[in-house]
């Protein structure tokens, strides 16, 4: 597959491992300038960026469970890139928290999962909508999960709930902001 993404600036969360790493590699191969988000895997993020140095891509660190770091991530990418054309919301955690655990431990994992998988996505969506309105267009890509449609096992309730919320958010953004030339997938 060949796409011309040479004039596109893309913020991709969770870009240093897994699906995100493969997506980042493809986007840069197609010429996109990618803000390669990572939390802990600096070496992987930098390896990707250095492999495609001609694109002007750059790595950005943020712990998406911390609101201030989410705000800083968006601000830094916007400052470095000027304009963001596409935001791909891929980052997520799949943390077990069995209902047989204590309520305190269960809730701790629940909150961390929701903060990373959904709250950070909501905040980046709000920031992105404002930015896209100012630029007259923009695109969101939300990476969901099969758990949205089939449910998940008892130790991954927060993951399933977070991805269900993400899919609903994506549909709501498409419904509400298409009139501003903002696309959501």
N, C-alpha and C positions, 0 to 999 in steps of 0.2 A: 504494500500500500504506500502511496506517495501523496503527501499533502504539502502545500506551501504555507508554512506558518512563520515565514521570515519576518513578518511585521507584527507578530503577536507577542504580547507580554502576558505571561501566565503565572499565577500564584497556585502552587500545588502543595497541599498539606500532606504530611506523611510520605514524603518523597524519597526518603533514604533507604527504605526497605520494602519488601513485598510488592504488592500491586503498584504502589506509588512509584517505586524505583523503576519498574518496567515502563510505566506511563511517562515518567520524566525522561527516561532514555529515548523513548519514541518521539516525544515532543521536540527534544533538542536535536534529534537526528533529522527532523522535518524543518529545523531552522528556528524554532521558537526560542524566545528568551524566557527562561524559566526561573522563578523564585523557588528554589529547592528547599522546602521546609524540612527540618529535622528537629528532634528533641535531644537524643543522646548519641546518635550515630554520625558524628561529624566526619569521620574518615570516609564513609560511604557517600555522604552528600558532596564532599569535596572531590572525590574521585569522579563522580558524575559530572560536576561542573568543569573540572579540568579536562575531561575527555571531549567536551564541546565548548572550548574556550572562545571560539569565534562567534558564538551566539550571544555572548555577554551575560550568560546565566550566572546566578550567584546563590550561595547557600545562606539560609537564615535559620537561626536557632530560636525555638520557643517551646515552652512547656504549655500545651494547650489546656491543661487543667487549671491554669492560673490566668484569670481574666486580664490582668495588666500585661502579661506576656502576649496574649492574643491581640490586644490593642496595639502593642509595640510592633508585633509582626506586621500587621497591616500598614502601620505608619512607616516602618522602615522600607517595606517593599514599594510602597507608593512614592516615598522620597527617592529611592534609588532608581526606580523604573519610570517614574513620572506618571505613566498611565498603565492601568491594569485592564486588559481586555477580557480575560477569562479567569475565573476562580474555580479550581477543582478541589472539592472538599472530600478528601480521601482518608485523612488520618483517623485512626480508631484503635481502641483497645478491646480485647476479648478476654476479660478477666473473670475467672471462676469465683463464685460466691454462693456456695451451697446454702440452702435454707436450713440445713442442719447446723450451720455455724451460729455463733452468738449473733444477736440482733445488732450489736455494736459493730462487729467485724463485717457483717453482711451489708449494713448501711454504709460503711466506709467505702467498700468496693463499689456499691451502687452509685454513690455520689461521684466518685472518681470517674467511673465509666460515663455517667451522664454529662459530667463537666467536659470531658474530652470529646466524646462522640456526638453530643448534641448542643450543649451550651456554647462551646467554641464555634460550632457551625452556625448557630443562631447569630452570634455576635459578628462573625465574618460576613454573614449574609446581610445584616443591617449596614455594616460599613461598606460592603460591596454595592448595595442598592444605592446608597448616597453617591458613591463614586461613579457608578454607571449612569445615574441620572445626570450628573454633571457632564459626563462625556457623551451623552446621547445614545449610549448602547452598552451592552455587556452580556456576558454569558456565565451562568453557574452550571457546574456539573457536580452532582451529589452522588457519591459512591455508597450505595446501600448494601443490602445483604439478602440472601435467600431467607434469613430469619424473619424478615418482614412478612413474608407470605406463608411460611410454614410453622412459625414459632421456633422456639429453641428449648433446649433441655433445662431442667430446673436450676442448674448452677450458672446459667447465662441469661437470667431474666433481664438484667439491666442492659445487656448488649442488644437483645431483641427489642426492648422498649426504645432504646436510643435510636436504633436504625428505623424503627417504625415512625418515630417522630421526624427523622431526617427525610424520609420519603414523603410524608405529609407536608413538611416544610417546602420541599422542592416543588410539589404540585401547587401549593398555595402561592409561591413566588411566581410560577408560570401564569397562574390565573390572575394574579393581582398586578403584575408589573410588565406584562407583554406590551401593554399600551405605551410603555416608556422604552420600547425596543430592548427590553431585558429578557433574555431567554434563560430557561431553567430546565435541566434534564436530570 
